[in-house]
Amino acid sequence: MAEKTKKFNRSDYYKVEGVKPLFPLPFTTEPLPPGIANNPAAVAALSQPILEFKLEGDKTFRMSGIPTHVAVEIQQVLKEQEEEEEQSRDPRFSLSSLIREVIDIKRVKISEVLPELGVYLAEIDFKSREGAETIRSIDMIPSHALLAALRGSSSIYVAKKLLKRSTYQQREKEEERRKEEDWYYV
């Protein structure tokens, strides 16, 4: 477990104001476009849930490739928080519930992308529930860290640099898409 202690610089992050899991629609009987049908990674990515984050400053951030079971549990936690109904709640502990019993999560920060793997990285800042005073930080899979934070109503943040990177990539993809569309109209 790679544990760190570093100061949280709030100005480098947007606070998450809301989270919404987006589930993929089943594929239709229509054939997939050739660019997607011939790309197994694209087909796999399209079949996994996405998390959409509403950030302060009216910004939006999306994270794809979320394991379905984690997205479903996030949906359940959000529904429970909305309804505040504990009667129909499953009494068994999930891993995220167990984590909340052992540590006090101060905040979760989706902080960077690991370029060699093409995945996001989250840092979870926490204190032990056994009275420790030091806030410690470990790296974690973002969807799992988010789920643990939601269970305890902890603050969630997304690094501003990720939105800049995402916006740049979206512009590049949009330009590529336009070039491909032009090909169809020639």
ChimeraX commands (.cxc) that place a marker at each C-alpha (Angstrom):
marker #1 position 0.00,0.00,0.00 radius 0.5
marker #1 position 1.60,3.25,-1.18 radius 0.5
marker #1 position 0.84,5.67,1.63 radius 0.5
marker #1 position 1.54,9.38,1.41 radius 0.5
marker #1 position 1.15,12.48,3.49 radius 0.5
marker #1 position 0.93,15.70,1.53 radius 0.5
marker #1 position -1.01,18.89,1.94 radius 0.5
marker #1 position -4.30,19.25,0.08 radius 0.5
marker #1 position -4.26,22.33,-2.14 radius 0.5
marker #1 position -7.98,23.09,-2.57 radius 0.5
marker #1 position -7.37,25.59,-5.40 radius 0.5
marker #1 position -6.18,22.74,-7.66 radius 0.5
marker #1 position -9.55,20.95,-7.48 radius 0.5
marker #1 position -13.22,21.36,-8.31 radius 0.5
marker #1 position -15.62,20.13,-5.64 radius 0.5
marker #1 position -18.11,17.51,-6.78 radius 0.5
marker #1 position -21.69,18.66,-6.20 radius 0.5
marker #1 position -23.42,15.62,-7.66 radius 0.5
marker #1 position -22.77,12.19,-9.16 radius 0.5
marker #1 position -24.90,10.24,-11.60 radius 0.5
marker #1 position -24.16,6.75,-12.93 radius 0.5
marker #1 position -25.02,6.41,-16.62 radius 0.5
marker #1 position -25.72,2.89,-17.80 radius 0.5
marker #1 position -25.23,1.85,-21.45 radius 0.5
marker #1 position -28.21,0.99,-23.58 radius 0.5
marker #1 position -28.17,-2.45,-25.10 radius 0.5
marker #1 position -26.90,-2.55,-28.63 radius 0.5
marker #1 position -29.55,-2.53,-31.31 radius 0.5
marker #1 position -29.88,-5.08,-34.05 radius 0.5
marker #1 position -28.45,-2.49,-36.44 radius 0.5
marker #1 position -24.82,-3.13,-37.36 radius 0.5
marker #1 position -22.20,-1.08,-35.55 radius 0.5
marker #1 position -20.21,1.45,-37.58 radius 0.5
marker #1 position -17.02,-0.16,-39.00 radius 0.5
marker #1 position -14.70,1.96,-36.84 radius 0.5
marker #1 position -16.35,0.67,-33.69 radius 0.5
marker #1 position -17.26,-2.88,-34.73 radius 0.5
marker #1 position -13.63,-3.66,-35.62 radius 0.5
marker #1 position -12.30,-2.27,-32.34 radius 0.5
marker #1 position -12.85,-4.61,-29.35 radius 0.5
marker #1 position -11.66,-1.94,-26.90 radius 0.5
marker #1 position -14.30,0.48,-28.22 radius 0.5
marker #1 position -17.05,-2.14,-27.95 radius 0.5
marker #1 position -15.96,-2.95,-24.37 radius 0.5
marker #1 position -15.87,0.74,-23.42 radius 0.5
marker #1 position -19.36,1.29,-24.82 radius 0.5
marker #1 position -20.74,-1.57,-22.75 radius 0.5
marker #1 position -19.54,-0.24,-19.37 radius 0.5
marker #1 position -21.20,2.40,-17.20 radius 0.5
marker #1 position -19.98,5.99,-17.00 radius 0.5
marker #1 position -19.97,8.25,-13.95 radius 0.5
marker #1 position -21.01,11.83,-14.62 radius 0.5
marker #1 position -19.88,14.39,-12.06 radius 0.5
marker #1 position -21.51,17.78,-11.61 radius 0.5
marker #1 position -18.76,20.10,-10.42 radius 0.5
marker #1 position -18.76,23.54,-8.87 radius 0.5
marker #1 position -18.69,26.32,-11.42 radius 0.5
marker #1 position -21.30,24.52,-13.56 radius 0.5
marker #1 position -18.70,22.11,-14.97 radius 0.5
marker #1 position -19.16,18.45,-15.87 radius 0.5
marker #1 position -16.65,15.60,-15.78 radius 0.5
marker #1 position -17.22,12.05,-17.04 radius 0.5
marker #1 position -15.28,8.94,-16.13 radius 0.5
marker #1 position -15.81,5.81,-18.21 radius 0.5
marker #1 position -15.01,2.14,-17.75 radius 0.5
marker #1 position -16.72,1.83,-14.37 radius 0.5
marker #1 position -17.31,-1.77,-13.25 radius 0.5
marker #1 position -21.03,-2.47,-13.48 radius 0.5
marker #1 position -21.33,-3.80,-9.91 radius 0.5
marker #1 position -19.71,-0.61,-8.54 radius 0.5
marker #1 position -21.99,1.65,-10.63 radius 0.5
marker #1 position -25.04,-0.28,-9.41 radius 0.5
marker #1 position -23.92,0.08,-5.78 radius 0.5
marker #1 position -23.30,3.82,-6.31 radius 0.5
marker #1 position -26.84,4.09,-7.71 radius 0.5
marker #1 position -28.21,2.27,-4.64 radius 0.5
marker #1 position -26.31,4.53,-2.22 radius 0.5
marker #1 position -27.54,7.66,-4.01 radius 0.5
marker #1 position -31.11,6.36,-3.93 radius 0.5
marker #1 position -30.83,5.57,-0.20 radius 0.5
marker #1 position -29.49,9.06,0.48 radius 0.5
marker #1 position -32.32,10.60,-1.51 radius 0.5
marker #1 position -35.04,8.57,0.17 radius 0.5
marker #1 position -33.36,8.31,3.58 radius 0.5
marker #1 position -35.18,5.02,3.97 radius 0.5
marker #1 position -33.29,2.42,5.95 radius 0.5
marker #1 position -36.11,-0.13,6.17 radius 0.5
marker #1 position -35.42,-1.79,2.82 radius 0.5
marker #1 position -31.65,-1.51,3.13 radius 0.5
marker #1 position -29.57,-4.67,2.80 radius 0.5
marker #1 position -28.14,-5.43,6.28 radius 0.5
marker #1 position -25.01,-7.09,4.90 radius 0.5
marker #1 position -21.78,-5.10,4.64 radius 0.5
marker #1 position -20.28,-4.37,1.24 radius 0.5
marker #1 position -16.56,-3.67,0.97 radius 0.5
marker #1 position -17.24,0.08,0.84 radius 0.5
marker #1 position -19.35,-0.15,4.01 radius 0.5
marker #1 position -16.60,-2.05,5.77 radius 0.5
marker #1 position -14.02,0.58,4.78 radius 0.5
marker #1 position -16.27,3.27,6.29 radius 0.5
marker #1 position -16.40,1.33,9.58 radius 0.5
marker #1 position -12.59,1.09,9.83 radius 0.5
marker #1 position -11.49,4.54,8.66 radius 0.5
marker #1 position -12.88,8.08,8.67 radius 0.5
marker #1 position -12.62,9.35,5.08 radius 0.5
marker #1 position -11.88,13.07,4.99 radius 0.5
marker #1 position -11.99,13.47,1.21 radius 0.5
marker #1 position -11.50,11.69,-2.10 radius 0.5
marker #1 position -9.54,13.38,-4.88 radius 0.5
marker #1 position -9.60,12.13,-8.47 radius 0.5
marker #1 position -6.15,13.48,-9.11 radius 0.5
marker #1 position -4.54,12.22,-12.28 radius 0.5
marker #1 position -4.42,9.79,-15.18 radius 0.5
marker #1 position -1.85,7.02,-15.29 radius 0.5
marker #1 position -0.78,7.37,-18.95 radius 0.5
marker #1 position 0.80,3.92,-19.21 radius 0.5
marker #1 position -2.51,2.31,-18.20 radius 0.5
marker #1 position -4.96,4.95,-19.44 radius 0.5
marker #1 position -6.86,4.94,-16.14 radius 0.5
marker #1 position -7.70,7.57,-13.53 radius 0.5
marker #1 position -6.16,7.59,-10.07 radius 0.5
marker #1 position -7.90,8.67,-6.87 radius 0.5
marker #1 position -6.32,9.60,-3.59 radius 0.5
marker #1 position -8.29,8.92,-0.45 radius 0.5
marker #1 position -7.39,11.04,2.61 radius 0.5
marker #1 position -8.39,9.38,5.88 radius 0.5
marker #1 position -7.85,8.93,9.61 radius 0.5
marker #1 position -8.07,5.65,11.45 radius 0.5
marker #1 position -11.22,5.36,13.56 radius 0.5
marker #1 position -8.99,4.28,16.46 radius 0.5
marker #1 position -8.23,7.92,17.34 radius 0.5
marker #1 position -5.27,8.63,15.06 radius 0.5
marker #1 position -4.67,12.34,14.51 radius 0.5
marker #1 position -2.61,12.14,11.32 radius 0.5
marker #1 position -4.44,12.32,8.00 radius 0.5
marker #1 position -2.99,9.71,5.69 radius 0.5
marker #1 position -3.47,9.28,1.97 radius 0.5
marker #1 position -3.46,6.22,-0.31 radius 0.5
marker #1 position -4.02,5.72,-4.02 radius 0.5
marker #1 position -7.19,3.89,-4.96 radius 0.5
marker #1 position -9.39,2.97,-7.91 radius 0.5
marker #1 position -11.57,6.10,-8.33 radius 0.5
marker #1 position -14.96,4.37,-8.55 radius 0.5
marker #1 position -14.26,2.38,-5.37 radius 0.5
marker #1 position -12.98,5.47,-3.54 radius 0.5
marker #1 position -16.04,7.41,-4.68 radius 0.5
marker #1 position -18.36,4.69,-3.40 radius 0.5
marker #1 position -16.68,4.70,0.03 radius 0.5
marker #1 position -16.89,8.51,0.17 radius 0.5
marker #1 position -20.59,8.49,-0.77 radius 0.5
marker #1 position -21.35,6.00,2.01 radius 0.5
marker #1 position -19.99,8.45,4.56 radius 0.5
marker #1 position -20.96,11.76,2.93 radius 0.5
marker #1 position -17.29,12.72,2.51 radius 0.5
marker #1 position -16.16,15.48,0.16 radius 0.5
marker #1 position -15.15,14.49,-3.38 radius 0.5
marker #1 position -12.90,16.54,-5.67 radius 0.5
marker #1 position -11.69,16.36,-9.28 radius 0.5
marker #1 position -8.34,17.89,-10.25 radius 0.5
marker #1 position -8.71,20.93,-12.52 radius 0.5
marker #1 position -5.91,19.63,-14.74 radius 0.5
marker #1 position -8.08,16.60,-15.63 radius 0.5
marker #1 position -10.81,18.84,-17.01 radius 0.5
marker #1 position -8.30,20.76,-19.08 radius 0.5
marker #1 position -6.91,17.49,-20.42 radius 0.5
marker #1 position -10.40,16.12,-21.04 radius 0.5
marker #1 position -11.52,19.30,-22.85 radius 0.5
marker #1 position -8.43,19.16,-25.06 radius 0.5
marker #1 position -9.03,15.49,-25.88 radius 0.5
marker #1 position -12.71,16.17,-26.62 radius 0.5
marker #1 position -11.72,18.91,-29.07 radius 0.5
marker #1 position -9.24,16.57,-30.76 radius 0.5
marker #1 position -11.86,13.80,-31.01 radius 0.5
marker #1 position -14.42,16.25,-32.35 radius 0.5
marker #1 position -11.98,17.38,-35.06 radius 0.5
marker #1 position -11.25,13.74,-35.97 radius 0.5
marker #1 position -14.97,12.98,-36.09 radius 0.5
marker #1 position -15.58,15.96,-38.39 radius 0.5
marker #1 position -12.82,14.75,-40.71 radius 0.5
marker #1 position -14.41,11.29,-40.79 radius 0.5
marker #1 position -17.85,12.77,-41.42 radius 0.5
marker #1 position -16.46,14.81,-44.28 radius 0.5
marker #1 position -15.28,11.57,-45.83 radius 0.5
marker #1 position -18.87,10.28,-45.91 radius 0.5
marker #1 position -20.12,13.43,-47.60 radius 0.5
marker #1 position -17.49,13.49,-50.38 radius 0.5
marker link #1:1,2 radius 0.2
marker link #1:2,3 radius 0.2
marker link #1:3,4 radius 0.2
marker link #1:4,5 radius 0.2
marker link #1:5,6 radius 0.2
marker link #1:6,7 radius 0.2
marker link #1:7,8 radius 0.2
marker link #1:8,9 radius 0.2
marker link #1:9,10 radius 0.2
marker link #1:10,11 radius 0.2
marker link #1:11,12 radius 0.2
marker link #1:12,13 radius 0.2
marker link #1:13,14 radius 0.2
marker link #1:14,15 radius 0.2
marker link #1:15,16 radius 0.2
marker link #1:16,17 radius 0.2
marker link #1:17,18 radius 0.2
marker link #1:18,19 radius 0.2
marker link #1:19,20 radius 0.2
marker link #1:20,21 radius 0.2
marker link #1:21,22 radius 0.2
marker link #1:22,23 radius 0.2
marker link #1:23,24 radius 0.2
marker link #1:24,25 radius 0.2
marker link #1:25,26 radius 0.2
marker link #1:26,27 radius 0.2
marker link #1:27,28 radius 0.2
marker link #1:28,29 radius 0.2
marker link #1:29,30 radius 0.2
marker link #1:30,31 radius 0.2
marker link #1:31,32 radius 0.2
marker link #1:32,33 radius 0.2
marker link #1:33,34 radius 0.2
marker link #1:34,35 radius 0.2
marker link #1:35,36 radius 0.2
marker link #1:36,37 radius 0.2
marker link #1:37,38 radius 0.2
marker link #1:38,39 radius 0.2
marker link #1:39,40 radius 0.2
marker link #1:40,41 radius 0.2
marker link #1:41,42 radius 0.2
marker link #1:42,43 radius 0.2
marker link #1:43,44 radius 0.2
marker link #1:44,45 radius 0.2
marker link #1:45,46 radius 0.2
marker link #1:46,47 radius 0.2
marker link #1:47,48 radius 0.2
marker link #1:48,49 radius 0.2
marker link #1:49,50 radius 0.2
marker link #1:50,51 radius 0.2
marker link #1:51,52 radius 0.2
marker link #1:52,53 radius 0.2
marker link #1:53,54 radius 0.2
marker link #1:54,55 radius 0.2
marker link #1:55,56 radius 0.2
marker link #1:56,57 radius 0.2
marker link #1:57,58 radius 0.2
marker link #1:58,59 radius 0.2
marker link #1:59,60 radius 0.2
marker link #1:60,61 radius 0.2
marker link #1:61,62 radius 0.2
marker link #1:62,63 radius 0.2
marker link #1:63,64 radius 0.2
marker link #1:64,65 radius 0.2
marker link #1:65,66 radius 0.2
marker link #1:66,67 radius 0.2
marker link #1:67,68 radius 0.2
marker link #1:68,69 radius 0.2
marker link #1:69,70 radius 0.2
marker link #1:70,71 radius 0.2
marker link #1:71,72 radius 0.2
marker link #1:72,73 radius 0.2
marker link #1:73,74 radius 0.2
marker link #1:74,75 radius 0.2
marker link #1:75,76 radius 0.2
marker link #1:76,77 radius 0.2
marker link #1:77,78 radius 0.2
marker link #1:78,79 radius 0.2
marker link #1:79,80 radius 0.2
marker link #1:80,81 radius 0.2
marker link #1:81,82 radius 0.2
marker link #1:82,83 radius 0.2
marker link #1:83,84 radius 0.2
marker link #1:84,85 radius 0.2
marker link #1:85,86 radius 0.2
marker link #1:86,87 radius 0.2
marker link #1:87,88 radius 0.2
marker link #1:88,89 radius 0.2
marker link #1:89,90 radius 0.2
marker link #1:90,91 radius 0.2
marker link #1:91,92 radius 0.2
marker link #1:92,93 radius 0.2
marker link #1:93,94 radius 0.2
marker link #1:94,95 radius 0.2
marker link #1:95,96 radius 0.2
marker link #1:96,97 radius 0.2
marker link #1:97,98 radius 0.2
marker link #1:98,99 radius 0.2
marker link #1:99,100 radius 0.2
marker link #1:100,101 radius 0.2
marker link #1:101,102 radius 0.2
marker link #1:102,103 radius 0.2
marker link #1:103,104 radius 0.2
marker link #1:104,105 radius 0.2
marker link #1:105,106 radius 0.2
marker link #1:106,107 radius 0.2
marker link #1:107,108 radius 0.2
marker link #1:108,109 radius 0.2
marker link #1:109,110 radius 0.2
marker link #1:110,111 radius 0.2
marker link #1:111,112 radius 0.2
marker link #1:112,113 radius 0.2
marker link #1:113,114 radius 0.2
marker link #1:114,115 radius 0.2
marker link #1:115,116 radius 0.2
marker link #1:116,117 radius 0.2
marker link #1:117,118 radius 0.2
marker link #1:118,119 radius 0.2
marker link #1:119,120 radius 0.2
marker link #1:120,121 radius 0.2
marker link #1:121,122 radius 0.2
marker link #1:122,123 radius 0.2
marker link #1:123,124 radius 0.2
marker link #1:124,125 radius 0.2
marker link #1:125,126 radius 0.2
marker link #1:126,127 radius 0.2
marker link #1:127,128 radius 0.2
marker link #1:128,129 radius 0.2
marker link #1:129,130 radius 0.2
marker link #1:130,131 radius 0.2
marker link #1:131,132 radius 0.2
marker link #1:132,133 radius 0.2
marker link #1:133,134 radius 0.2
marker link #1:134,135 radius 0.2
marker link #1:135,136 radius 0.2
marker link #1:136,137 radius 0.2
marker link #1:137,138 radius 0.2
marker link #1:138,139 radius 0.2
marker link #1:139,140 radius 0.2
marker link #1:140,141 radius 0.2
marker link #1:141,142 radius 0.2
marker link #1:142,143 radius 0.2
marker link #1:143,144 radius 0.2
marker link #1:144,145 radius 0.2
marker link #1:145,146 radius 0.2
marker link #1:146,147 radius 0.2
marker link #1:147,148 radius 0.2
marker link #1:148,149 radius 0.2
marker link #1:149,150 radius 0.2
marker link #1:150,151 radius 0.2
marker link #1:151,152 radius 0.2
marker link #1:152,153 radius 0.2
marker link #1:153,154 radius 0.2
marker link #1:154,155 radius 0.2
marker link #1:155,156 radius 0.2
marker link #1:156,157 radius 0.2
marker link #1:157,158 radius 0.2
marker link #1:158,159 radius 0.2
marker link #1:159,160 radius 0.2
marker link #1:160,161 radius 0.2
marker link #1:161,162 radius 0.2
marker link #1:162,163 radius 0.2
marker link #1:163,164 radius 0.2
marker link #1:164,165 radius 0.2
marker link #1:165,166 radius 0.2
marker link #1:166,167 radius 0.2
marker link #1:167,168 radius 0.2
marker link #1:168,169 radius 0.2
marker link #1:169,170 radius 0.2
marker link #1:170,171 radius 0.2
marker link #1:171,172 radius 0.2
marker link #1:172,173 radius 0.2
marker link #1:173,174 radius 0.2
marker link #1:174,175 radius 0.2
marker link #1:175,176 radius 0.2
marker link #1:176,177 radius 0.2
marker link #1:177,178 radius 0.2
marker link #1:178,179 radius 0.2
marker link #1:179,180 radius 0.2
marker link #1:180,181 radius 0.2
marker link #1:181,182 radius 0.2
marker link #1:182,183 radius 0.2
marker link #1:183,184 radius 0.2
marker link #1:184,185 radius 0.2
marker link #1:185,186 radius 0.2
view
